Amino acid sequence: MNELLIAIEDFLKTTGIAQMFSSSSDTAWWQYLIMYVIIGTLFYLAIVKKYEPLLLMPIAFGMLLANLPGAELIHLEYFFDEYYLENGIIATEELVNGHVPMSRMIEEVINNGGLVDILYLGVKLGVYPSLIFLGVGAMTDFSPLISNPKSLLMGAGAQLGVFVAFFAALFLGFTPAEAGAIGIIGGADGPTAILVTKELAPQLLGAIAIAAYSYMALIPIIQPPFMRLLTTEKERTIKMTNLRPVSKLEKVLFPIVVTFIVCLIVPAAAPLVGFLMLGNLFNVSGVADRLSKTAQNELINIVTICLGVSVGATANAQNFLKLETLYIIALGLCAFCVSTCGGLITGKIMCKLTGGKINPLIGSAGVSAVPMAARVSQDVGREYDPSNFLLMHAMGPNVAGVIGSAVAAGVFLSFFG
């Protein structure tokens, strides 16, 4: 009987509830509760409000898995040099360029890691963001940008928030590498933010990824007030002329030429720009339908699940509940708003220069979130003139924003990587 009672007592000590309230736990019970509130909010936005559910739902569930006491599905310490040096696993002279060799990290994860540790390798190695871009490229029509190359300027103007947030983060005491990772939130591109952060500031990955995807999901709420503030009613009702037809030759040459030019100037942008353009080439070439459909459907869906869960799992209470997380959330919102304003102001300037032929509302689509930002431009425009159709025009700056955010990422990686 005593043995049974001891067994029951030992079992109760291993439960998550007991570990949550244990005095030896590194995380206090109230920290878990705060995380559960945040996780519940993300589930609410994804399931009830239907804001980017394909992204927010796996991220929220990854956060839930990371904040279950005793589950230990991810061991973030395996991905930092300090773990190997402090535990004598690797000697200082074995470091490569000052870091633990990736092969040693992979070996540690395979031998001692959990399920999410293995999934997280796709983030650490930079595989998931590039594969996401492959799918995005296959799903995106670049014709509006090819037809109206001037929309590149609005995509460039919408990167303003990236650099404003970068300098604001420096002012708040973040290192240049951390500031670069925070600034890229303004590009409104989750995979880009993840790729930059895992290279420059992996300890901030959870907070930056959640901020980036949350603001992307809230585009229909964040952008319209700025669109109304910075444009007149007359500008909002401008009808743009139909875009010229784009030939198949132009569609095929565009991804090849863009990859060549951009990657010659900013080689660090090659993983993102290259795969974005490869996916588009699959689509427009007309000879790779199977590859295009796979990139658009099965591949991007599988990668989205793995990326969301593994990134969400980095946001445990110890990493997330810090003052710097509040700074990141505030700076991310600032970056997003400034990027929206930068695109709109560029659109207004182009409207003036073209004699009122460009509706400045499409400038807000210069942030990278495809195609949601373009839809918001369309929706706001139709509020003032139901017969106005801006969607295809807005796709030009929208696609330009994807390229612009990838180039901005490459700049930060070149400077601080």
N, C-alpha and C positions, 0 to 999 in steps of 0.2 A: 504493500500500500504506500509506504514511504517513497519507494522508487517511482511509483506512478505520479505521486504529488510532485516529486522533484522534476520528473519529465514534463509535467504540465507547467510548472514554474519556469523551466528552461524554455519551453515553447513560447510562453507569454512574453518572456524577455526578448525573444527574436521578432515579435510582431512590430509592424511599422508604428503602431500607436505607442508602444513602450519606448521605441527608439526616438520618436518625436519628442517625448517628454523626458528623455534621459538627460541627466546632468552632464554626461560625458560627450553628448552630441555636439558637433561643431555648429549646428544650426538650431536656433531656439524655436520653440513651438509657434511663437507669434510670427516668425519669419515665414514659416511654412504657410500660415494662414494668409499672410499678405500675398504670397505667390499664388495661392489658390484663388484669391479674388481676381488677380490679374489674369490668370488662366481662364477663369469663368468669363471674364469680360471679352477675351479673345474668341472664346467659343460662341458667345452671344453675337458678336459682330459677324462671325463666319456663318453661323447656322440660322439665326433669327433675322439679322439684317442683310445677310447674303453679300457681305463685303469681302470680295476676294476669298471665297471659301476654300478654293483649291490650294491656296497658300496658307491662310491663317489656321485652317483646321489641323493640318499636320504639324505646324509650328506649335500650336497650343498643346497638342497631344504630346509632342516631344518635351515641352516644358513640364507637363504633368508627370511623364516618366522620370524626368530628372529630379523631381521634387517629391518622390515617393520614398519615405525614410526606409533605408535598408535595401532598396532594390539594386542600387549600384550598377545600373545599366551602362553608364558612361563614366570613364575615369579621365577627366580632362588633363590631369597631371602627366599622363603618358605623352602628351603632345607639346610639352614644354621642356626646354633644356634643363631647367633647374632640378627636375625630378631625377634625371639620370646622373647629374653631377653630385647632388646632395646624398644620393643613396649609393654612390660609388659604383654605379652600373657601367659608367664609361669614364675614362680619364680625360683630363683636359687636352692632352696631346692628341687624342683621337677625334677631336672636334674638326669639322670641315667648315672653313670660313666662319669659325666661331660658333657653329651650331652642331647639334647632334645629327648625325647622318640620318636621312629619312628611312633608310633600310633598317636602322636600329629601332626606330619608332614603330615601324610596321611589324617587326619581329616581336616587340613587347606587346603590341595590341593583339596579335594573333595568339600569342602564348598565354596572356593573362587578361585580355580585355573582354568586355561584354558585347552584346549585339550592337548597341548603338556606337560603341567605339569603332567597330568595323565599318558601320555606315559612315561614320564621321571621316574616315580616311578619304572618302570621295570629296569632302570639303577641303581637307588638309592638302590633298594633292591637286586641287583646283579642277577636278574632273566635272563635278556637277554644274557649276556656272556655265562652262563652255557648252555642255550638252543642252542646257536650257536654251542658250542662245541659238544653237543649231535648230531646235524646234521653233523658236520665235521667228527665225529667218525663214523657215519653210512655211510658216503661217502668214507672213506679212507680205503685203503687196507694196513694192517699192515704186510702182508706177507714178503715184502722185509726186514723189520727190524727183523722179527723173523728168517728169513733165514740167515741174516748176522748181528748178534748182535753187531759186532765190529763197525757198523755204528753209534751206540749210542755215540761213542767217538767224531765223527764229529758233531753230534747234540749238544754235550756238549761244544765242542770247539767254536761253533758258538754263544754261549752265552757270549763270551768275551766282545762284545760291550755293553752288559747290564751293566756290572760292570765298564767298562771304563767310560761310560757316567754317571754312578752314582757318581763316584769320581770327574769327571769334573764338574758336577752340584753342588756338595758340594763346590768345589773351587770357583765357580761363586756366591756363597752366598745363594743357595737354602737350605732349611731345609733338614734333612735326609729323612723325609717322601716324600717331593717333589722330591728330587733327586732319590728316589726309583721309583716313578711314571714315571719320565722322562727316567730313565735308561731302563725300561722295553720296551721302543720303539724299542730297539735293538733286542728284541725277534721276531720282525716282525709279531706280532700277535695282531690284533686289539681288539678282545674280551678280551684278557688277559690284554692289556694296559688299557682298559676301567674299568675292574674289579678292578685292582690295584689302578688306579687313583681315582675312586669314593670313595675308602676307605681311601687313604692316602692324596690326594690333590684334592678334588672335584672342587676347584676354577680353576684348570688348565685343566679340562676335555676337553673343546673344543679344545684348542691348541694341547694337547697331542694326542687326537683321530684323529684330522685332519692330524697331522704330521705322525702318525703311518700308517693310511690308505693311505695317499698320497705316502709314501715311498714304501709301499707294492705294490701299483699300478705301481710304477716306477721301479720295480725290473728288467725288461728287459733292462732298460737304465743304472741303477746304477751298477749292478753286473758284466756284461761282461768285462769292463776295468780292474777291479781287478783280474778277472779270467785269463786274458791274461798276466797281469803284474806278477802274482805270480806263474805261471806255465810255463814250457817249452813246445815247440811244440811237443817234443817227449812224454811228459807226457799227453798232451791233446789228443794224438792219441791212448793211451792205451785202449785195448779192455778187458773188464772184462768177466770172465767166467759166464756161466748161473747160476742163483740162484737155490739152491736146492728146490724141492717141499716141501711145508709146509702142514702138515696134519691138518685135521679139529680139532682134539683134541688140537693141539698147538694153533690154531686160537682162540678156545673157552677159553682155559686156560689163554692165554696171557692177555686179558683185565682184567680178575679177579685178576690174580697174580700182575700185575702192579699196579692196584688200591690199593690192600692190602699193598704192599711194600712201594709205594710212599707215601701213606697217613699215614702210620705208622711213616715214617721219617719226613714228612712235612705235618701235618694235614691241614694247611691253604690252601694247593693246592687241597684239596678234591673237592670243587665245580667245578673246571675245569677238573682235571684229571678224577674224578669220572664220570662226564657226558660224557666226550670224550670216555671213555672206555665202558660206557653203550651203547652209540650209536653204537660203533663197535660190541659189543656183540649182539645187535639186528640183525646186518647184518650177522655175521658169524655163528650164532647159527642155522640158517636155519628153525627156528620155529616161527619167529616173522617178517615175510615179511611185513605185514601191518604196524607195528610200524616202521620198518626200512625205508620203502618208505615214510611214513609221516614225519619222522625226516629229511630225505634227501630233501624233496620237500616242502610240504605245511607249515610245522612248521618253518623250517629255513628261508623260504621266508618271511613269516609274521613277524617273529622276526627281520629279517634284515631290513625290512621297519621301524618298530617301533624303533629299535636301532639307525639306521642311522638318522632318522628325529629328534629324541629326543636329540641325542648327538650333531648333527649339530646346534640345537637350543640353545645350551649353548654358542655358539661362537657369541655373539652379540658384537657390536663395543666396548662397555665399557670393556668387559672382554678380548677381543682378541687383541685390538690394544694397546699393552703394550710392553715395552722393554723385559720383561721376555718371551714373545711369540717368539721373534726373537731368544733368547737364546735356547728355547725349540726346535725350528725348526732346529737350527744349531747342537744342541746336539743330536737330533734324527737322523740327517743325519750322524753324526759322529758315533753314536752307530750302525747304520745300516751297514755302511762301515766296521767298525772294526769287527762286527759279521761275515760279509762275509769273511773278511780276516782270522779271527780265524778259520772258518770252512775249508778254503782252506789250511791254514798252517797245520792243523791237518790232512787233507787229504794227503798232501805232506809227512808228517812224516810217516803216515801209508803206503804210497806207498813205501817209502824206507824200512820200516821194513818188508814188505811182498815181497820184491824183485820185485817191479814193477807190482804187481797184482791189485792194486787199482788205478783207475784214480782219481787224486786229484780234478778234476773239480766237482765231486759229493759232495765235502766238502762244496761248496757254498750253496748247498741245505739244509744245517744244520739250516739255518734260518727257521722260522716256517711257512712261507707263503706256504700253501699247495693248489694245486700242482704246482703253478707258478714257484717257485724256482727250482723244479726238472725239469721242462720244459726248463728253461734257461740253466741248466747244459747240457741237451740233445741237445739243439740248438747250443751251443758253441762247444760241442764235434763234432757235425756233420759238422761244418764249416771246420774242419781239416781232417775229415774222414767221408764222407757221409754214410758209411756202419756201423759206430759205433752206438750202441744203449745203451744209458746210463740211460734212463728214469726210469726203474724199480730199477736199482741200486741206483739212486739218491733219490728215494722215501724212502729208509731206513733212511738216515740222515734227510730227510725232516720230516718224522714222529717223529724221535727222537727229532728234533727241537721243535715240538709242545709240546712234553712231557717236554723237557728241559725248555722252556719258562714258562710253567705252574709251574714247580718246582721253577724256579727263582722268579716267582710271589709269590709263597707260602713263600719263604725265606724272601722277603721284607715285606710281610704282617705279618709274625711272629715277625720280628724285630721291625717294626714301626707301625703296625696296632693297 
